Amino acid sequence: MVRVVWSEESIILSQYLNKVINNFETDDLVKLDLSLDTFDDLRGYLTSGSIFDDISKRIILCKNSDFLSNPAKLNANQKALLEKIIRIADEDDDLLLIFAANINKLSKNTFISKNFKANRITHGKTPEKKDLKKFVYKYTDKNNSNITESAVLKIIERTDYKYPFLLNELKKLVNLNVLIDEDIVDTIVTDYKPTNYYRLSELIIRREIEELDKLVDTLSKEKKSVNDFIPMMLSQFGFYFKVKYYALNFDNNLKMISDKIGGNQFRTRIVLDLLSDVSIEWIREVINLSYTFLINERKGRNLNNSYIDEIKSSF
């Protein structure tokens, strides 16, 4: 069986992927990254069978399946091999092959409609601004929490109308088991000022340690933890990764990169200049460090180093 899962937001993509994976009920999960792995690699895993003797069902997850937004970048041999892979997977009820992508839109190219059944394509939609208020009430109600209307407006404003940040803060609030009012929001919810996390990410990219330490000290004096910005850093470095990836694949063609990331060429040029001295492998390392740190912190594990110290270790 073949499934496609895509979303404009990485955090929503992860949520939908978890649902699809959990519903298939197997521990045999292989993850491939199609920004690095090839369709030949995928075919190898497809024909090798389960890695467990006592488990027949298995999942192959192909992350960064960006061809879903632009299949034209596949050559004839790649398309032929992919079509063969899809046919094999569709005939195996004990196999779930998932193509996942964090993209702005799914291509309407006939290659996509021909090879992927519409009822097996899942779009993880990001709530629009006008729907965020309804989402907050629904989330708090689902988690048996009460929230005042003024607090709803406050938390949406403080999270800069961004769903990933809003969700992250709501998770903290519902665990308090108290009435969520404006005072609680002011005390608990991180103020997601763009200047803070953009500045933080830029200093990390430029490896300006002295300025980075100054910003961390300023945030500390404002009673803000750098750890609260990790979800935003993941989102920001995920964006940097995409820009760098397309820059490498499109030979720094501004128009093509801008079309892929959904931005204007002026902004793309600024980001490319910022990323000119860093490798895509290092950006990936920062993403992995950030994600690991965030998971360990949420699980209450003892952390020997601060988040910034972990990032500095990669310089």
N, C-alpha and C positions, 0 to 999 in steps of 0.2 A: 504494500500500500504506500502511496506517495501523498505527502501533505506539503503545502506551502504556507508558511506563516511569515507575515511581514508587518512592519509598523514604522511610523515616522519617529517614534521614541523608543530608545533602547530598553528603558525600564518596562514599558508596556509590552514590548516584544518578549522580554524575559517572562513576564506574567503569563502570556498566552502560550509560550513554549512549555512552561511548567505544567499547564493544564493538559495540553496535548500529550506530553510525555507521561504524566501521572495516569491518565486514562488508559494508556496502553498496558500498564502494569507489568513491567519487566525491569530487572536490574542490569540487563545487558545493553549498555548504552555506549556507543562509540561516537566521538565528536571529531569532525573534520572542519578545517578552516579553508574555505575556497579562495581566500586571498593568498594562501600559501600552498595548499594541497591542490592536486589536479584531479580531473575526472578519471584518470588512470588509477590514481590512489583510491578513489571512491569505488571503482569497479573491483579493485583488489579486495577491499573490505566486504563488498557486496557478495562476492563469490566464495569468501573464505569460511562462511558459516559462523555460528555462535562461538564466543570465547569460553562459554560455560557448557560443560557436558550435560548438566541437568536442566538447562533452560533452552527452550526452543524459540521463544519470542525474543526479538531483538530490535533495537532502534539505532539508526545511523542518522546523526544530526549534522547537517552541513551548514555551518555558520558563514556569514558574509557571502551569501549567494546573490551577489550584486547583479548577475546577469539577468535577474528577474525584472530589473528596471531598464535594462538595455541589452537584450539578447543579440543585437547586431554586432556586439564586440566579440562574439564567439565565431570562430572560423568554422568551415564546413565539417572538418573532422571532429571538432569538439561537439558540434550539434548532433552529428550522427552518433557519437559515443554516448552523449547524454540521453538521446532518445532511446537507445538500446538499454541503458541503465534504468530508465523510467519504466520501460516495458517489463523488464525482469522483476523490478520491485513491485509493480502493480499486480503481478501474478502470484505473489507470495503473501498470504494472509498473516504469516507469522513475522513479517518484517514491516517496520514502519520507517520509511525514508523521508526525512524532513529537510526541506530547503528553507532556510530562515534568512531574512535580510532586514537590516535597518535602512530603509530607503524611503524616499519621498513619495514615490508612486510606483505601482505595478504596471509594467509595459502592456500595451494592448496589441502588441505584435502577434501575428498569427502563430508564431512558434510557441508562445506561452499558452494561448487559448487551445492550441492543438494538443499539447502535451500534458497540461495540468487541468484536471476537471474542476469546474467552477465551485462545486460543493465541497471540494477539499482544499480550497484556498481561504485562509483566515486572515483578515485584516484587523490588526489591533489598533483601533481608532483612538486618537487622543481627544479627550473632552475639549470642546471649544470653550472660550472664556465665559460665554453666556450659560454654560452648563456646569461650571465649577461649583457654584453655590449648591445646586442640586446634588452634585457628587459628594460634597462635604457632609450634607445631611444624611445621605444614604450610607456613607462610610461610618459615620459616628453611630447611627442607628443600628447598623449591622454589628457593631462592636459594643453595643449596650452602653453608649455614652451619650450624654446630653450636652448640647452646645447652644449658646445664645446667638441670636441673629447678628448682633454686633461683633461677636467673636468670629463668626463665619466670614464676615466682610474683612475683618482684621487679618485673619490668617491668609486669605486669598491675596490681600494686598502685600503682606510681608513676604510671601513666597513668589512675588513678582508675576503672578498669574501663570506660573509654570507648573504643569501637572506633576512632573517627577519630584519637584521640591515640596509641593503641597502634600503629596502622598507620604513623603519621608517624615514631614512634621506631624501629620495626622497619626502616624504610627506611634510617635512619642506621646501625643496627647491622650489617646484612648487608653493607654496603659496607666494613666494617673488615677483612673477611677474616681474622678471628681467632676463637678459641673465645669465645663470649659467656658470661661468668660474672657472678657478682654484682658483682665489682669493676668490670667493664666497664659494667654497667648503672648502678651508682652514679655513675660518672664521666661517662657519655655521655647517659643518659636524663634528660630534664627531669622534675622533680617537679611534676606537674600539680595543685598545691594549688588548690582552687576559689577560696580567698580571693585568690590572686594575680591570676588573670585576670579574675575578677569585679570586683575592685577596679580593675584596669587599665581595663576597659571602662567602668565607672561614671565614673571620672575623665575619660575621653575624652568621654563623653556630656555630663558637666557642664562640660567645658572648664576644669577646675581645673589650670592649667598648673603652678603651684608644687608642688602635691601630686603631680602626675604625675611631675615631675622627681625628687621625693624617692623615689617608688616605684621608678623606673628606677634610681636610685643604689643603693637597697637591694638590688635584684635583682642589680646588678653586683657588689656586695660579697659576695653569696652565690654569685658565679660563675655566675649565670644570665643568659642573653641574652634580651632582650625578643623578639628574632626567633624564639626557640623557641616563643613564645606566639602567633605569628601564626595557626596553624591553629585554635587555640582562639578567637582573636578573630574569625576568619571565622565560626565556628560561633555564637558569641555574638551578633555583629551580624546574622547571618542570622536568628536568633531575634527580635532587636529589629525587624528589617524586617517579619517576619510579624506581630508584635503591632501595629506601627504601621499596616500595611496593613489588617488586620482592624478596627482602631479607626476608621480612616477610612471603611471600607465599612459598618460596623455602628454608626456614630454613638456610639462609645465604650460600647456595651452590654456590660457586664462578663460576663454569662452567655454571650452569643453568642461573644465573643472567647475566653473560657476554654474553651468547647466546641471551638472550632477548633484551639487550640494544645495542648489536652489538659492544661490546668493548672487550679488552683483559683482562685476569684475573688479571694482575698486576695493571692496572688502576682501575679495579673494587674493588680490595682490598683497595687501597688508599681511594677511595670514601666511602667505607663501614666504614673504620676507622674514617673518617671525620664525618660521620653521626651517629656514634655509640651512642652518648649521646643525640640525638634529636629524637622526635617522628614524625611519619608521619602526625599526626594532626597538629603539630606546623609548619611543612613545608607547609602544605595546608594553614594555617593561613597566613604565609608570602606571599604565592602566591596571596591569596585573597586581602591582604593589598596592595601589589604591583599593582595589576590589578585595584583596586578601586582608588588608588592614581593617576595612569596613566590616567584613564578615566576622573577623576575630573579635572586634570591639563589640559588635551586637550580640555575640555569644558569651560575652563577659570574660573572655580569656585574658590572662595577664600579658601585657604588651611591654617588652623591654625598651623599645624606642618609641619616640613620638612619630606621628605621621610625617612631619617635615624631615626628621632624622632619617626615616626610611627612604624618602625621596632623595635626600642628599647623598645617600649611599650609592645611588645609581649614577651620580655625576661622574 
